[in-house]
Amino acid sequence: MKVIFPGSFDPVTKGHLNLIYRAAKLFDEVIVAVLINQEKPPLFTPEERIEMIRELMYDYDNVSVKLFSGLLVDFVREEKADAVIRGLRTSQDFLYERQLSLLNHSLYSDMEEIFLFTDGKYSYVSSSFAREVASYGGDVSGMVTENVAERLRKKFE
């Protein structure tokens, strides 16, 4: 089974990685789909985000990282994926992702979505929190890996 895990990953967090690693154990092929979102100016370029994720996937032969823009349903069709993975941290995530799931299903009824809860120790972690803490010189080691923390430090020097 081929699944897609979409997101902006700006930057990739330990919560994201928890979901990617678990998905890699559950599915034959996992595509981490890095979104170019026209509405949110990113801190990292798409290439930097892809590179950060790839640096952490060296032990996972069944995980690839690809860039996409536009509608997720179009990317799912293009990749001939069986499903999309959605990570949930909180009840607010569930409400948002459920609404998005209904929209996607209305656009492409063959698209299945699988919801995975992030490990509880990462329930507070988000890319925006990591960026904010790093921008003030704070310790982000609980939220991101060392390679990502180093890149954040360089961005905010």
Secondary structure, 3 states (H helix, E strand, C coil): CEEEEEECCCCCCHHHHHHHHHHHHHCCEEEEEEECCCCCCCCCCHHHHHHHHHHCCCCCCCEEEEEECCCHHHHHHHHCCCEEEEEECCHHHHHHHHHHHHHHHHHCCCCEEEEEECCHHHCCCCHHHHHHHHHCCCCCCCCCCHHHHHHHHHHCC
